[in-house]
C-alpha cells in the first residue's frame, strides 16, 4: 500500500486513491465536493488541547509537539489508530488529507509515521 499526504486545499485527484481527512475540524472554506473525502478520521487527530498548544508554539517546538502527539496516538487514540490502520489495508493508495499550511511541520507527518509502523 502506498501512503501519501496532501493538503485539503489542493485539488483532489483520482491518483490520490482513498482520501482520509485526519483533522478534528473540517477545513475552513473547503466544500465536501472539493475535498472528496472517503473517510473522516477525527479520533486520530491531535486532541484540542494539543492542537491549541501547537498553534501557540513556534516551529522550534516541533519535536516536542510531535513527541506529545505520538504519545496520544499510543495511548488515548490507540484504538482509533488501530481501526484506521485496519481500514487502510484494504486500499492500494491512501492519501492523508490535512488543513495545516506548513507542509513540513504538521500532525499528518507524525500520523503517517505511526501508520507505517502498523502497516
Long-range contacts (C-beta under 8 A, 24 or more apart in sequence): 1-88, 1-89, 1-91, 1-92, 1-93, 1-94, 1-119, 2-92, 2-93, 2-94, 3-88, 3-94, 3-96, 3-112, 3-115, 3-116, 3-119, 4-93, 4-94, 4-95, 4-96, 5-95, 5-96, 5-97, 5-98, 5-103, 5-108, 5-109, 5-112, 6-95, 6-96, 6-97, 6-98, 7-97, 7-98, 7-99, 7-100, 7-101, 7-103, 8-35, 8-97, 8-98, 8-99, 9-99, 12-36, 15-93, 16-93, 16-95, 17-91, 17-92, 17-93, 17-94, 17-95, 18-88, 18-91, 18-93, 18-94, 18-95, 19-94, 19-95, 19-97, 20-84, 20-88, 20-94, 20-95, 20-96, 20-97, 21-97, 21-98, 22-96, 22-97, 22-98, 22-107, 22-108, 22-111, 23-97, 23-98, 23-99, 24-48, 24-51, 25-99, 27-99, 28-99, 30-99, 35-97, 37-97, 39-84, 39-87, 41-80, 41-84, 43-77, 43-79, 43-80, 44-73, 44-77, 44-80, 44-81, 44-84, 44-111, 45-107, 46-72, 46-107, 47-72, 47-76, 54-107, 59-102, 59-105, 62-105, 65-105, 66-109, 66-110, 69-107, 69-110, 69-111, 70-110, 70-114, 73-110, 73-111, 73-114, 81-114, 81-115, 81-118, 82-118, 84-115, 85-115, 85-118, 85-119, 88-115, 88-119, 89-119
